[in-house]
Amino acid sequence: MTGGAVNLSFFQVLAAYVFVAFVLFVVKVRGIKREREIMISSIRMTLQLILTGYVLLYIFKRPDPLMTVGIIVLMEIFAVHTVFKKFKGRISDSLKKVIAISLIAGTLLCLLYFLFVVVRISPWYNPQYFIPIAGMFIGNSMTGISLGVNSLTEGMTAKRYIVEEALILGATPEAAARDIVNKTFDAAILPTINSMVGMGIVFLPGMMTGQILSGTIPTTAIAYQIAIMLGILGAVSLSVITMLQLGYKTFFNKESQLL
């Protein structure tokens, strides 16, 4: 036991892979061609987490402001790159710029407010708080932005004739695209809202579960979980609405004509 948590040996962790074997058995029997993806994702997840564990161990023992900032920058770059990769060839360069600005600005503003006003960490670059909370904010915002970009591009394509009709009748681009933007925002933040609805009753969040397992009293774990979920909601909402407010304009030219 370490601080209330049971230390897992190599063989205990290895025993957990029986669940992967079970999934492989099911897809094999059902004739579902997913064996390769399941194997690769399991191995990749294992290697990534082991590497991350050792990197965090090193960083936590030697806290340094430049290293903390550098890791946050890398996380932001990776998140933006992941969104670009997902929509490769489907979005314009101007929309790419909007995505990068929205994701970085939305997550950083919420992260700084959360760490310096809500949690009040000291020193300001404390990696034990900065890195994991940044990961949750950036990861969830990346998912929200991806959902938003997908819904926005599909909406502007499927409802092109409606937007064009509105423009012909004298509507501004903002008014013509308002319904698409509103529905896109709703679709992008819905997963976050749904997870908040079921939290504590249907399931216990991973962070809260981890804190309880490590020996933190449940009330403290719950306080952190509530604050972080509200922070995530803020980061996702700010990133997505910024992307939408700037992004819909990339579908119009300077003469307010649909491209």
C-alpha positions in Angstrom: 0.0 0.0 0.0 1.2 3.6 -0.9 -0.9 6.4 0.7 -4.0 4.1 0.7 -3.4 2.8 -2.9 -2.6 -0.9 -3.6 0.6 -1.2 -5.6 0.1 -3.3 -8.7 2.9 -5.7 -9.7 3.8 -6.4 -13.3 1.8 -9.7 -13.2 -1.2 -7.9 -11.7 -1.2 -5.4 -14.6 -0.7 -8.2 -17.0 -3.8 -10.0 -15.6 -5.9 -7.0 -16.7 -5.1 -7.8 -20.3 -7.6 -10.7 -20.1 -10.2 -8.0 -21.0 -8.4 -7.4 -24.3 -8.3 -11.1 -24.9 -12.0 -11.2 -24.3 -12.7 -8.5 -26.9 -10.4 -10.2 -29.4 -12.3 -13.4 -28.9 -15.7 -11.7 -29.4 -14.7 -9.9 -32.6 -13.0 -13.1 -33.9 -16.1 -15.2 -33.3 -18.4 -12.5 -34.7 -16.3 -12.1 -37.8 -15.7 -8.4 -37.1 -12.4 -7.2 -38.6 -11.1 -5.2 -35.7 -8.3 -7.4 -34.2 -5.5 -5.3 -35.6 -6.9 -2.0 -34.3 -7.6 -3.5 -30.9 -4.1 -4.9 -30.6 -2.4 -1.7 -31.8 -4.5 0.6 -29.6 -3.9 -1.6 -26.5 -0.1 -1.7 -27.1 0.0 2.0 -28.0 -1.9 3.0 -24.9 0.4 0.9 -22.7 3.6 2.3 -24.1 2.3 5.9 -24.1 1.2 5.7 -20.5 4.5 4.0 -19.3 6.5 6.7 -21.1 4.2 9.5 -19.7 4.6 8.1 -16.2 8.4 8.2 -16.3 8.4 11.7 -17.9 6.0 13.0 -15.2 8.0 11.4 -12.5 11.1 13.2 -13.7 9.3 16.6 -14.1 7.6 16.4 -10.7 11.0 15.8 -9.0 12.5 18.8 -10.9 9.8 21.5 -11.3 10.9 24.1 -13.7 8.8 26.9 -15.3 10.3 26.5 -18.8 9.7 22.8 -18.8 6.0 23.3 -17.6 5.4 26.0 -20.3 7.2 23.8 -22.9 4.9 20.8 -22.2 1.8 23.0 -22.4 2.9 24.3 -25.8 3.6 20.8 -27.0 0.1 19.6 -25.8 -1.5 22.6 -27.7 0.4 21.9 -30.9 -0.4 18.2 -30.7 -4.1 18.9 -30.2 -4.3 21.4 -33.1 -2.3 18.9 -35.3 -4.8 16.1 -34.4 -7.8 18.2 -35.5 -6.0 19.2 -38.8 -5.2 15.6 -39.4 -8.8 14.5 -38.9 -10.1 17.0 -41.4 -7.2 16.8 -43.9 -8.2 18.1 -47.3 -11.7 19.0 -46.0 -11.2 22.4 -44.5 -9.7 25.7 -45.8 -6.5 27.3 -44.6 -8.4 30.2 -43.1 -10.6 27.8 -41.1 -7.4 26.0 -39.9 -6.1 29.3 -38.6 -9.4 29.9 -36.8 -9.3 26.4 -35.3 -5.7 26.9 -33.9 -6.5 30.3 -32.5 -9.8 29.1 -30.9 -8.4 26.0 -29.3 -5.3 27.6 -27.9 -7.0 30.8 -26.7 -10.0 29.0 -25.2 -8.0 26.4 -23.3 -5.3 28.8 -22.1 -7.7 31.4 -20.8 -9.8 28.9 -18.9 -6.7 27.0 -17.6 -5.0 30.2 -16.2 -8.2 31.3 -14.6 -8.8 27.8 -13.1 -5.2 27.4 -11.7 -4.7 31.0 -10.5 -8.2 32.0 -9.3 -9.9 28.7 -8.4 -7.1 26.4 -7.2 -4.5 29.1 -6.5 -1.4 26.9 -7.1 2.0 27.8 -5.7 4.5 28.1 -7.3 2.6 29.2 -10.4 4.3 26.6 -12.6 3.7 23.7 -10.3 3.6 20.8 -12.9 1.7 18.5 -10.6 -1.4 20.7 -11.2 -0.6 22.4 -14.4 0.0 19.4 -16.7 -2.8 17.0 -15.7 -5.4 19.8 -15.6 -4.2 21.2 -18.9 -4.5 17.7 -20.4 -8.1 17.5 -19.4 -9.0 21.0 -20.6 -7.1 20.6 -23.9 -8.3 17.0 -24.6 -12.0 17.8 -24.1 -11.8 21.1 -26.0 -10.1 19.2 -28.9 -13.0 16.8 -29.0 -15.5 19.7 -28.8 -13.7 21.6 -31.6 -13.6 18.4 -33.8 -17.4 17.9 -33.3 -18.0 21.6 -34.1 -15.9 21.6 -37.3 -17.6 18.5 -38.5 -21.1 19.8 -37.8 -20.2 23.3 -39.2 -18.8 22.0 -42.5 -21.7 19.5 -43.0 -24.3 22.2 -42.1 -22.8 24.7 -44.5 -22.8 22.1 -47.3 -26.2 20.5 -46.7 -28.0 23.8 -46.1 -26.1 25.8 -48.7 -29.3 26.6 -50.6 -31.0 27.9 -47.4 -28.0 30.2 -46.7 -28.0 31.4 -50.3 -31.7 32.1 -50.2 -31.3 34.1 -47.0 -28.5 36.1 -48.6 -30.6 36.9 -51.7 -33.4 38.1 -49.4 -30.9 40.6 -47.8 -29.7 38.7 -44.7 -26.2 39.2 -43.5 -23.8 36.2 -43.4 -24.2 36.1 -39.6 -28.0 35.9 -39.8 -27.9 33.4 -42.7 -25.6 31.1 -40.8 -27.1 31.6 -37.3 -29.2 28.5 -37.2 -26.2 26.3 -38.4 -23.9 27.9 -35.8 -26.4 27.5 -33.0 -27.0 23.8 -33.8 -23.3 23.2 -34.1 -22.5 24.7 -30.7 -25.3 22.6 -29.2 -23.9 19.4 -30.8 -20.4 20.2 -29.7 -21.0 20.8 -26.0 -23.7 18.0 -25.6 -21.2 15.2 -24.8 -19.8 17.3 -21.9 -23.3 18.1 -20.6 -24.3 14.5 -20.8 -21.3 13.4 -18.9 -22.1 15.9 -16.1 -25.7 14.6 -15.9 -24.6 11.0 -15.2 -21.6 11.8 -13.0 -21.8 10.6 -9.4 -24.9 8.4 -10.2 -24.2 6.4 -13.4 -20.4 6.5 -13.0 -17.6 8.0 -11.0 -15.2 10.1 -13.1 -11.6 8.7 -13.6 -9.9 11.6 -11.9 -12.1 11.3 -8.8 -11.7 7.6 -8.7 -7.9 7.9 -8.9 -7.8 10.4 -6.1 -10.0 8.2 -3.9 -7.8 5.1 -4.7 -4.7 7.1 -3.8 -6.0 7.9 -0.3 -7.6 11.3 -0.8 -10.8 11.6 1.2 -14.0 11.5 -1.0 -15.1 15.0 -0.1 -11.9 16.5 -1.3 -11.9 14.4 -4.5 -15.5 15.5 -5.1 -14.6 19.2 -4.7 -11.8 18.9 -7.2 -14.0 16.9 -9.6 -16.8 19.5 -9.5 -14.4 22.4 -10.1 -12.6 20.6 -12.9 -15.9 19.6 -14.7 -17.0 23.2 -14.6 -13.6 24.2 -15.9 -13.8 21.7 -18.7 -17.3 22.9 -19.6 -16.0 26.5 -19.8 -12.9 25.5 -21.9 -15.0 23.5 -24.3 -17.7 26.2 -24.6 -15.2 29.1 -25.1 -13.1 27.2 -27.6 -16.1 26.1 -29.7 -18.0 29.4 -29.7 -14.8 31.2 -30.6 -14.3 28.8 -33.5 -17.9 29.1 -34.7 -18.0 32.9 -34.4 -14.8 33.2 -36.5 -15.2 30.0 -38.5 -18.5 30.6 -40.3 -17.0 33.8 -41.8 -14.5 31.6 -43.7 -17.4 30.3 -45.8 -18.1 33.8 -47.2 -16.0 36.2 -49.3 -15.5 39.9 -48.7 -18.7 40.7 -50.7 -20.7 38.5 -48.3 -21.1 35.8 -50.9 -21.1 32.1 -50.1 -17.8 30.5 -51.4 
